[in-house]
Amino acid sequence: MLGLDVVCIRKFEVAILSTPQIIDVILHRDEKLQSTSVQFIAGRFAAKEALIKSDIGIKSFREFSDIKISSNDGGVLQTKWNDRTVNVALSITHDCDYAAAVVLRI
């Protein structure tokens, strides 16, 4: 299955400035070690939305921070939630005011 999401980076910037705790809702604790830039957060949000839309079985999570996106040794992106790991083809892009992500279950 395929999932796609596009978000406005500027809206994330405004949301983070007014409610900094939103970072804790979106990013997994390990992802926060990589970056907390607005572009990174918007990209991760888009990726997690795309994951949900791809219908890979992510149903039982409370917050986006429950979902972790990381690379394995071969560079393949993996998603992990509730101790379940799924390999996916994931592309995240940023351009000016937008971040987009496409997920393909492999």
A tleap script that builds the chain and sets N, CA, C and O, in Angstrom:
source leaprc.protein.ff14SB
mol = sequence {
  NMET LEU GLY LEU ASP VAL VAL CYS ILE ARG
  LYS PHE GLU VAL ALA ILE LEU SER THR PRO
  GLN ILE ILE ASP VAL ILE LEU HIE ARG ASP
  GLU LYS LEU GLN SER THR SER VAL GLN PHE
  ILE ALA GLY ARG PHE ALA ALA LYS GLU ALA
  LEU ILE LYS SER ASP ILE GLY ILE LYS SER
  PHE ARG GLU PHE SER ASP ILE LYS ILE SER
  SER ASN ASP GLY GLY VAL LEU GLN THR LYS
  TRP ASN ASP ARG THR VAL ASN VAL ALA LEU
  SER ILE THR HIE ASP CYS ASP TYR ALA ALA
  ALA VAL VAL LEU ARG CILE
}
set mol.1.N position { 0.830 -1.187 0.000 }
set mol.1.CA position { 0.000 0.000 0.000 }
set mol.1.C position { 0.876 1.252 0.000 }
set mol.1.O position { 2.035 1.223 0.414 }
set mol.2.N position { 0.301 2.323 -0.465 }
set mol.2.CA position { 0.995 3.596 -0.613 }
set mol.2.C position { 0.360 4.633 0.305 }
set mol.2.O position { -0.860 4.668 0.466 }
set mol.3.N position { 1.188 5.471 0.900 }
set mol.3.CA position { 0.693 6.578 1.717 }
set mol.3.C position { 1.422 7.849 1.349 }
set mol.3.O position { 2.614 7.804 1.047 }
set mol.4.N position { 0.740 8.985 1.365 }
set mol.4.CA position { 1.312 10.277 0.997 }
set mol.4.C position { 0.763 11.345 1.927 }
set mol.4.O position { -0.414 11.323 2.286 }
set mol.5.N position { 1.628 12.287 2.319 }
set mol.5.CA position { 1.163 13.427 3.101 }
set mol.5.C position { 2.022 14.642 2.783 }
set mol.5.O position { 3.225 14.518 2.553 }
set mol.6.N position { 1.406 15.806 2.770 }
set mol.6.CA position { 2.083 17.086 2.541 }
set mol.6.C position { 1.657 18.032 3.656 }
set mol.6.O position { 0.472 18.131 3.975 }
set mol.7.N position { 2.636 18.733 4.252 }
set mol.7.CA position { 2.329 19.677 5.322 }
set mol.7.C position { 3.028 21.014 5.063 }
set mol.7.O position { 4.024 21.083 4.344 }
set mol.8.N position { 2.487 22.056 5.658 }
set mol.8.CA position { 3.065 23.391 5.555 }
set mol.8.C position { 4.038 23.609 6.720 }
set mol.8.O position { 3.626 23.610 7.880 }
set mol.9.N position { 5.306 23.790 6.415 }
set mol.9.CA position { 6.337 23.972 7.436 }
set mol.9.C position { 6.054 25.210 8.274 }
set mol.9.O position { 6.269 25.200 9.486 }
set mol.10.N position { 5.583 26.254 7.654 }
set mol.10.CA position { 5.299 27.517 8.356 }
set mol.10.C position { 4.287 27.308 9.491 }
set mol.10.O position { 4.425 27.894 10.565 }
set mol.11.N position { 3.267 26.467 9.247 }
set mol.11.CA position { 2.273 26.190 10.288 }
set mol.11.C position { 2.912 25.485 11.479 }
set mol.11.O position { 2.524 25.726 12.622 }
set mol.12.N position { 3.889 24.614 11.220 }
set mol.12.CA position { 4.597 23.950 12.312 }
set mol.12.C position { 5.438 24.950 13.092 }
set mol.12.O position { 5.540 24.861 14.316 }
set mol.13.N position { 6.037 25.894 12.390 }
set mol.13.CA position { 6.836 26.921 13.056 }
set mol.13.C position { 5.964 27.722 14.021 }
set mol.13.O position { 6.352 27.957 15.166 }
set mol.14.N position { 4.803 28.134 13.562 }
set mol.14.CA position { 3.870 28.896 14.402 }
set mol.14.C position { 3.408 28.040 15.586 }
set mol.14.O position { 3.358 28.521 16.717 }
set mol.15.N position { 3.074 26.785 15.328 }
set mol.15.CA position { 2.592 25.894 16.395 }
set mol.15.C position { 3.670 25.650 17.446 }
set mol.15.O position { 3.376 25.639 18.641 }
set mol.16.N position { 4.896 25.458 17.017 }
set mol.16.CA position { 5.999 25.199 17.950 }
set mol.16.C position { 6.306 26.432 18.797 }
set mol.16.O position { 6.597 26.317 19.988 }
set mol.17.N position { 6.240 27.605 18.183 }
set mol.17.CA position { 6.483 28.835 18.941 }
set mol.17.C position { 5.413 29.058 20.006 }
set mol.17.O position { 5.715 29.510 21.110 }
set mol.18.N position { 4.178 28.743 19.677 }
set mol.18.CA position { 3.096 28.967 20.638 }
set mol.18.C position { 2.936 27.801 21.620 }
set mol.18.O position { 2.478 28.000 22.745 }
set mol.19.N position { 3.308 26.593 21.203 }
set mol.19.CA position { 3.152 25.406 22.051 }
set mol.19.C position { 4.364 24.492 21.858 }
set mol.19.O position { 4.281 23.516 21.112 }
set mol.20.N position { 5.478 24.788 22.513 }
set mol.20.CA position { 6.698 23.994 22.323 }
set mol.20.C position { 6.543 22.505 22.656 }
set mol.20.O position { 7.296 21.677 22.143 }
set mol.21.N position { 5.574 22.163 23.509 }
set mol.21.CA position { 5.364 20.765 23.888 }
set mol.21.C position { 4.935 19.905 22.707 }
set mol.21.O position { 4.987 18.678 22.785 }
set mol.22.N position { 4.515 20.528 21.622 }
set mol.22.CA position { 4.088 19.768 20.445 }
set mol.22.C position { 5.227 18.892 19.909 }
set mol.22.O position { 4.984 17.856 19.290 }
set mol.23.N position { 6.451 19.313 20.149 }
set mol.23.CA position { 7.615 18.511 19.728 }
set mol.23.C position { 7.563 17.143 20.394 }
set mol.23.O position { 7.848 16.131 19.753 }
set mol.24.N position { 7.202 17.100 21.674 }
set mol.24.CA position { 7.115 15.836 22.413 }
set mol.24.C position { 5.966 14.958 21.926 }
set mol.24.O position { 6.003 13.739 22.092 }
set mol.25.N position { 4.963 15.562 21.336 }
set mol.25.CA position { 3.823 14.805 20.812 }
set mol.25.C position { 4.173 14.173 19.469 }
set mol.25.O position { 3.693 13.084 19.154 }
set mol.26.N position { 5.000 14.842 18.679 }
set mol.26.CA position { 5.310 14.381 17.323 }
set mol.26.C position { 6.525 13.461 17.281 }
set mol.26.O position { 6.474 12.400 16.657 }
set mol.27.N position { 7.617 13.852 17.935 }
set mol.27.CA position { 8.873 13.110 17.811 }
set mol.27.C position { 9.042 12.046 18.890 }
set mol.27.O position { 8.767 12.286 20.066 }
set mol.28.N position { 9.490 10.889 18.481 }
set mol.28.CA position { 9.913 9.835 19.406 }
set mol.28.C position { 11.153 10.344 20.137 }
set mol.28.O position { 11.893 11.167 19.597 }
set mol.29.N position { 11.386 9.867 21.350 }
set mol.29.CA position { 12.526 10.374 22.136 }
set mol.29.C position { 13.855 10.195 21.393 }
set mol.29.O position { 14.742 11.038 21.522 }
set mol.30.N position { 14.008 9.117 20.620 }
set mol.30.CA position { 15.237 8.911 19.854 }
set mol.30.C position { 15.332 9.873 18.662 }
set mol.30.O position { 16.430 10.276 18.277 }
set mol.31.N position { 14.196 10.237 18.085 }
set mol.31.CA position { 14.196 11.184 16.972 }
set mol.31.C position { 14.618 12.572 17.438 }
set mol.31.O position { 15.249 13.312 16.684 }
set mol.32.N position { 14.275 12.932 18.675 }
set mol.32.CA position { 14.660 14.248 19.205 }
set mol.32.C position { 16.173 14.380 19.321 }
set mol.32.O position { 16.697 15.493 19.320 }
set mol.33.N position { 16.878 13.262 19.421 }
set mol.33.CA position { 18.341 13.290 19.471 }
set mol.33.C position { 18.939 13.621 18.103 }
set mol.33.O position { 20.064 14.112 18.019 }
set mol.34.N position { 18.189 13.353 17.034 }
set mol.34.CA position { 18.662 13.647 15.673 }
set mol.34.C position { 18.529 15.127 15.343 }
set mol.34.O position { 19.463 15.743 14.830 }
set mol.35.N position { 17.359 15.696 15.641 }
set mol.35.CA position { 17.115 17.101 15.319 }
set mol.35.C position { 15.798 17.552 15.934 }
set mol.35.O position { 14.891 16.750 16.157 }
set mol.36.N position { 15.712 18.843 16.202 }
set mol.36.CA position { 14.435 19.438 16.598 }
set mol.36.C position { 14.141 20.664 15.724 }
set mol.36.O position { 13.407 21.568 16.124 }
set mol.37.N position { 14.728 20.671 14.529 }
set mol.37.CA position { 14.459 21.779 13.611 }
set mol.37.C position { 13.013 21.683 13.113 }
set mol.37.O position { 12.426 20.601 13.081 }
set mol.38.N position { 12.469 22.798 12.737 }
set mol.38.CA position { 11.091 22.843 12.255 }
set mol.38.C position { 10.936 21.969 11.016 }
set mol.38.O position { 9.940 21.258 10.885 }
set mol.39.N position { 11.909 22.012 10.105 }
set mol.39.CA position { 11.836 21.173 8.900 }
set mol.39.C position { 11.800 19.697 9.263 }
set mol.39.O position { 11.004 18.941 8.707 }
set mol.40.N position { 12.656 19.280 10.191 }
set mol.40.CA position { 12.714 17.879 10.608 }
set mol.40.C position { 11.387 17.445 11.219 }
set mol.40.O position { 10.868 16.377 10.897 }
set mol.41.N position { 10.842 18.277 12.101 }
set mol.41.CA position { 9.580 17.946 12.764 }
set mol.41.C position { 8.451 17.840 11.739 }
set mol.41.O position { 7.665 16.894 11.782 }
set mol.42.N position { 8.366 18.786 10.835 }
set mol.42.CA position { 7.322 18.754 9.807 }
set mol.42.C position { 7.484 17.520 8.921 }
set mol.42.O position { 6.498 16.872 8.571 }
set mol.43.N position { 8.720 17.197 8.559 }
set mol.43.CA position { 8.973 16.015 7.736 }
set mol.43.C position { 8.583 14.732 8.446 }
set mol.43.O position { 7.985 13.841 7.842 }
set mol.44.N position { 8.919 14.632 9.726 }
set mol.44.CA position { 8.557 13.437 10.501 }
set mol.44.C position { 7.038 13.334 10.663 }
set mol.44.O position { 6.479 12.239 10.598 }
set mol.45.N position { 6.371 14.470 10.872 }
set mol.45.CA position { 4.915 14.453 10.967 }
set mol.45.C position { 4.314 13.946 9.661 }
set mol.45.O position { 3.439 13.081 9.672 }
set mol.46.N position { 4.782 14.482 8.539 }
set mol.46.CA position { 4.281 14.037 7.237 }
set mol.46.C position { 4.545 12.548 7.029 }
set mol.46.O position { 3.693 11.830 6.505 }
set mol.47.N position { 5.722 12.087 7.439 }
set mol.47.CA position { 6.064 10.672 7.279 }
set mol.47.C position { 5.140 9.787 8.119 }
set mol.47.O position { 4.694 8.738 7.655 }
set mol.48.N position { 4.859 10.200 9.331 }
set mol.48.CA position { 3.999 9.394 10.198 }
set mol.48.C position { 2.551 9.401 9.702 }
set mol.48.O position { 1.860 8.387 9.804 }
set mol.49.N position { 2.094 10.518 9.173 }
set mol.49.CA position { 0.770 10.567 8.546 }
set mol.49.C position { 0.730 9.637 7.332 }
set mol.49.O position { -0.238 8.901 7.140 }
set mol.50.N position { 1.785 9.674 6.514 }
set mol.50.CA position { 1.843 8.809 5.335 }
set mol.50.C position { 1.870 7.333 5.738 }
set mol.50.O position { 1.256 6.495 5.078 }
set mol.51.N position { 2.581 7.021 6.819 }
set mol.51.CA position { 2.597 5.644 7.327 }
set mol.51.C position { 1.196 5.177 7.692 }
set mol.51.O position { 0.790 4.069 7.342 }
set mol.52.N position { 0.469 6.021 8.392 }
set mol.52.CA position { -0.894 5.670 8.787 }
set mol.52.C position { -1.768 5.487 7.549 }
set mol.52.O position { -2.564 4.550 7.475 }
set mol.53.N position { -1.616 6.385 6.579 }
set mol.53.CA position { -2.412 6.308 5.357 }
set mol.53.C position { -2.058 5.092 4.501 }
set mol.53.O position { -2.882 4.623 3.716 }
set mol.54.N position { -0.832 4.580 4.652 }
set mol.54.CA position { -0.420 3.417 3.861 }
set mol.54.C position { -1.013 2.125 4.393 }
set mol.54.O position { -0.855 1.066 3.786 }
set mol.55.N position { -1.690 2.211 5.519 }
set mol.55.CA position { -2.387 1.067 6.098 }
set mol.55.C position { -1.464 -0.124 6.343 }
set mol.55.O position { -1.774 -1.254 5.963 }
set mol.56.N position { -0.317 0.149 6.988 }
set mol.56.CA position { 0.612 -0.939 7.306 }
set mol.56.C position { 0.305 -1.547 8.660 }
set mol.56.O position { 1.090 -2.339 9.182 }
set mol.57.N position { -0.812 -1.188 9.221 }
set mol.57.CA position { -1.221 -1.789 10.481 }
set mol.57.C position { -1.000 -0.918 11.695 }
set mol.57.O position { -1.181 -1.383 12.820 }
set mol.58.N position { -0.611 0.338 11.504 }
set mol.58.CA position { -0.438 1.237 12.645 }
set mol.58.C position { -1.824 1.710 13.074 }
set mol.58.O position { -2.405 2.616 12.477 }
set mol.59.N position { -2.318 1.095 14.090 }
set mol.59.CA position { -3.629 1.484 14.604 }
set mol.59.C position { -3.561 1.759 16.103 }
set mol.59.O position { -4.304 2.590 16.625 }
set mol.60.N position { -2.661 1.051 16.789 }
set mol.60.CA position { -2.647 1.116 18.246 }
set mol.60.C position { -1.507 1.987 18.765 }
set mol.60.O position { -0.527 1.478 19.309 }
set mol.61.N position { -1.640 3.278 18.598 }
set mol.61.CA position { -0.704 4.225 19.177 }
set mol.61.C position { -1.506 5.395 19.696 }
set mol.61.O position { -2.588 5.695 19.191 }
set mol.62.N position { -0.968 6.060 20.717 }
set mol.62.CA position { -1.685 7.199 21.295 }
set mol.62.C position { -1.239 8.503 20.672 }
set mol.62.O position { -2.057 9.380 20.393 }
set mol.63.N position { 0.057 8.631 20.453 }
set mol.63.CA position { 0.617 9.870 19.905 }
set mol.63.C position { 1.617 9.514 18.819 }
set mol.63.O position { 2.108 8.387 18.756 }
set mol.64.N position { 1.908 10.470 17.978 }
set mol.64.CA position { 2.907 10.245 16.935 }
set mol.64.C position { 4.259 9.899 17.540 }
set mol.64.O position { 5.063 9.216 16.905 }
set mol.65.N position { 4.521 10.361 18.761 }
set mol.65.CA position { 5.798 10.076 19.405 }
set mol.65.C position { 5.956 8.592 19.737 }
set mol.65.O position { 7.058 8.144 20.053 }
set mol.66.N position { 4.866 7.827 19.670 }
set mol.66.CA position { 4.951 6.375 19.852 }
set mol.66.C position { 5.563 5.702 18.636 }
set mol.66.O position { 6.033 4.567 18.728 }
set mol.67.N position { 5.565 6.382 17.500 }
set mol.67.CA position { 6.094 5.836 16.243 }
set mol.67.C position { 7.516 6.340 16.057 }
set mol.67.O position { 7.769 7.544 16.110 }
set mol.68.N position { 8.434 5.421 15.840 }
set mol.68.CA position { 9.844 5.786 15.647 }
set mol.68.C position { 10.248 5.454 14.214 }
set mol.68.O position { 10.004 4.349 13.730 }
set mol.69.N position { 10.866 6.420 13.543 }
set mol.69.CA position { 11.401 6.216 12.199 }
set mol.69.C position { 12.914 6.238 12.308 }
set mol.69.O position { 13.491 7.195 12.824 }
set mol.70.N position { 13.556 5.183 11.823 }
set mol.70.CA position { 15.015 5.106 11.894 }
set mol.70.C position { 15.534 4.311 10.710 }
set mol.70.O position { 14.760 3.691 9.981 }
set mol.71.N position { 16.851 4.331 10.520 }
set mol.71.CA position { 17.497 3.557 9.458 }
set mol.71.C position { 18.156 2.330 10.056 }
set mol.71.O position { 18.727 2.390 11.146 }
set mol.72.N position { 18.076 1.207 9.335 }
set mol.72.CA position { 18.818 0.036 9.787 }
set mol.72.C position { 20.229 0.106 9.203 }
set mol.72.O position { 20.570 1.090 8.546 }
set mol.73.N position { 21.039 -0.899 9.425 }
set mol.73.CA position { 22.431 -0.873 8.968 }
set mol.73.C position { 22.558 -0.726 7.460 }
set mol.73.O position { 23.542 -0.166 6.977 }
set mol.74.N position { 21.582 -1.218 6.711 }
set mol.74.CA position { 21.622 -1.123 5.253 }
set mol.74.C position { 21.034 0.161 4.713 }
set mol.74.O position { 20.951 0.341 3.498 }
set mol.75.N position { 20.622 1.066 5.604 }
set mol.75.CA position { 20.060 2.335 5.176 }
set mol.75.C position { 18.566 2.278 4.891 }
set mol.75.O position { 17.974 3.287 4.507 }
set mol.76.N position { 17.942 1.106 5.074 }
set mol.76.CA position { 16.503 0.978 4.865 }
set mol.76.C position { 15.791 1.615 6.058 }
set mol.76.O position { 16.127 1.341 7.210 }
set mol.77.N position { 14.818 2.455 5.773 }
set mol.77.CA position { 14.076 3.087 6.856 }
set mol.77.C position { 13.130 2.078 7.487 }
set mol.77.O position { 12.484 1.287 6.800 }
set mol.78.N position { 13.067 2.126 8.786 }
set mol.78.CA position { 12.187 1.241 9.528 }
set mol.78.C position { 11.257 2.068 10.387 }
set mol.78.O position { 11.606 3.158 10.841 }
set mol.79.N position { 10.077 1.537 10.600 }
set mol.79.CA position { 9.174 2.154 11.554 }
set mol.79.C position { 9.000 1.181 12.699 }
set mol.79.O position { 9.007 -0.035 12.509 }
set mol.80.N position { 8.845 1.722 13.868 }
set mol.80.CA position { 8.672 0.878 15.043 }
set mol.80.C position { 7.644 1.521 15.959 }
set mol.80.O position { 7.703 2.718 16.237 }
set mol.81.N position { 6.713 0.721 16.418 }
set mol.81.CA position { 5.755 1.160 17.406 }
set mol.81.C position { 5.284 -0.076 18.166 }
set mol.81.O position { 5.123 -1.149 17.585 }
set mol.82.N position { 5.072 0.083 19.437 }
set mol.82.CA position { 4.631 -1.022 20.287 }
set mol.82.C position { 5.469 -2.279 20.061 }
set mol.82.O position { 4.926 -3.380 19.975 }
set mol.83.N position { 6.794 -2.119 19.964 }
set mol.83.CA position { 7.730 -3.230 19.776 }
set mol.83.C position { 7.529 -3.999 18.470 }
set mol.83.O position { 7.973 -5.142 18.364 }
set mol.84.N position { 6.886 -3.411 17.498 }
set mol.84.CA position { 6.705 -4.021 16.175 }
set mol.84.C position { 7.515 -3.209 15.178 }
set mol.84.O position { 7.399 -1.985 15.134 }
set mol.85.N position { 8.345 -3.888 14.368 }
set mol.85.CA position { 9.164 -3.207 13.374 }
set mol.85.C position { 8.686 -3.574 11.980 }
set mol.85.O position { 8.428 -4.744 11.696 }
set mol.86.N position { 8.565 -2.575 11.107 }
set mol.86.CA position { 8.142 -2.788 9.721 }
set mol.86.C position { 9.099 -2.032 8.817 }
set mol.86.O position { 9.366 -0.851 9.039 }
set mol.87.N position { 9.617 -2.708 7.795 }
set mol.87.CA position { 10.460 -2.044 6.797 }
set mol.87.C position { 9.571 -1.411 5.739 }
set mol.87.O position { 8.627 -2.033 5.251 }
set mol.88.N position { 9.878 -0.180 5.395 }
set mol.88.CA position { 9.105 0.539 4.388 }
set mol.88.C position { 10.050 1.324 3.489 }
set mol.88.O position { 11.169 1.652 3.882 }
set mol.89.N position { 9.595 1.615 2.300 }
set mol.89.CA position { 10.286 2.575 1.446 }
set mol.89.C position { 9.666 3.926 1.785 }
set mol.89.O position { 8.464 4.126 1.611 }
set mol.90.N position { 10.483 4.840 2.264 }
set mol.90.CA position { 9.986 6.140 2.729 }
set mol.90.C position { 10.850 7.241 2.145 }
set mol.90.O position { 12.078 7.186 2.210 }
set mol.91.N position { 10.202 8.229 1.581 }
set mol.91.CA position { 10.907 9.397 1.073 }
set mol.91.C position { 10.302 10.638 1.707 }
set mol.91.O position { 9.089 10.840 1.675 }
set mol.92.N position { 11.167 11.469 2.286 }
set mol.92.CA position { 10.742 12.736 2.882 }
set mol.92.C position { 11.452 13.850 2.138 }
set mol.92.O position { 12.661 13.782 1.919 }
set mol.93.N position { 10.710 14.873 1.748 }
set mol.93.CA position { 11.311 15.997 1.040 }
set mol.93.C position { 10.825 17.308 1.649 }
set mol.93.O position { 9.730 17.386 2.205 }
set mol.94.N position { 11.664 18.332 1.530 }
set mol.94.CA position { 11.337 19.676 2.023 }
set mol.94.C position { 11.620 20.655 0.890 }
set mol.94.O position { 12.635 20.543 0.202 }
set mol.95.N position { 10.726 21.603 0.702 }
set mol.95.CA position { 10.958 22.635 -0.309 }
set mol.95.C position { 10.222 23.893 0.126 }
set mol.95.O position { 8.996 23.906 0.232 }
set mol.96.N position { 10.974 24.930 0.371 }
set mol.96.CA position { 10.410 26.213 0.815 }
set mol.96.C position { 9.478 26.019 2.000 }
set mol.96.O position { 9.936 25.759 3.113 }
set mol.97.N position { 8.187 26.142 1.777 }
set mol.97.CA position { 7.218 26.099 2.869 }
set mol.97.C position { 6.573 24.733 3.092 }
set mol.97.O position { 5.694 24.610 3.944 }
set mol.98.N position { 6.985 23.707 2.352 }
set mol.98.CA position { 6.293 22.426 2.444 }
set mol.98.C position { 7.244 21.267 2.714 }
set mol.98.O position { 8.403 21.266 2.297 }
set mol.99.N position { 6.708 20.281 3.428 }
set mol.99.CA position { 7.381 19.004 3.635 }
set mol.99.C position { 6.406 17.947 3.155 }
set mol.99.O position { 5.199 18.061 3.371 }
set mol.100.N position { 6.927 16.922 2.507 }
set mol.100.CA position { 6.079 15.850 1.992 }
set mol.100.C position { 6.753 14.508 2.259 }
set mol.100.O position { 7.978 14.416 2.342 }
set mol.101.N position { 5.937 13.481 2.388 }
set mol.101.CA position { 6.456 12.139 2.576 }
set mol.101.C position { 5.606 11.145 1.807 }
set mol.101.O position { 4.383 11.259 1.720 }
set mol.102.N position { 6.311 10.155 1.250 }
set mol.102.CA position { 5.646 9.052 0.548 }
set mol.102.C position { 6.148 7.761 1.172 }
set mol.102.O position { 7.348 7.590 1.386 }
set mol.103.N position { 5.229 6.856 1.462 }
set mol.103.CA position { 5.554 5.568 2.063 }
set mol.103.C position { 5.028 4.459 1.178 }
set mol.103.O position { 3.899 4.508 0.688 }
set mol.104.N position { 5.873 3.452 0.983 }
set mol.104.CA position { 5.465 2.254 0.265 }
set mol.104.C position { 5.843 1.065 1.115 }
set mol.104.O position { 7.005 0.897 1.485 }
set mol.105.N position { 4.878 0.257 1.418 }
set mol.105.CA position { 5.164 -0.946 2.222 }
set mol.105.C position { 5.963 -1.922 1.367 }
set mol.105.O position { 5.583 -2.230 0.237 }
set mol.106.N position { 7.092 -2.414 1.928 }
set mol.106.CA position { 7.923 -3.374 1.178 }
set mol.106.C position { 7.949 -4.726 1.864 }
set mol.106.O position { 8.597 -5.653 1.377 }
savepdb mol mol.pdb
quit
